Amino acid sequence: MVPEAELEQTEAGLVPASAGWFVMNARDARWFDRPGKDSLPLTGCDEFEAETYFPMLGMSIQVLAPGEPNSMYHWETEQEDFLVLAGEALLIVEGQERPLKQWDFVHCPPETRHVFVGAGGGPCVILAASSRQFQKDGPWGYYTVDDAARRHSACSDVETQDGNVAYAHVTPAQPSRYRDGVL
């Protein structure tokens, strides 16, 4: 029998504190906020949480303001999938720009270079999911440089595997409670 996980109440919201099944409302969970982007890493915000409680699957909700990227242009060793739940976004994939709207689904096989940028007149909500099967065995992927991504402030200045280098010019996200109106 699989046990129910413990959920811990922190200043920023609920977080898993043990392995097992659980039910948690997104508005009660720990979010991360930086100017123009709110995110809810449903399956761990750091290596410890991901590897301890969610070693097989990564999933997050990302809320982007118009013009804000969800990450730096990169590729990963794992498959990733994305669903636009609300609003509009611009997908930059393999150097191409593709406009996205509500209910557009994006599949990225391993090593697909990509990033999302909020678009339209309001926030964009994206559900992101990825496998974690091979990340523990080697490099997770790579931040790459791309002209289309650079036009949208969505790529590192240099190619690197170091997140600190790739995000050196980005204000770090801070743990926060859900803000009314984000979803």
Summary of the structure (lengths in Angstrom):
residues: 183
radius of gyration: 16.1
end to end distance: 34.3
largest distance: 51.6
contacts: 564
relative contact order: 0.22
helix: 12%
strand: 41%
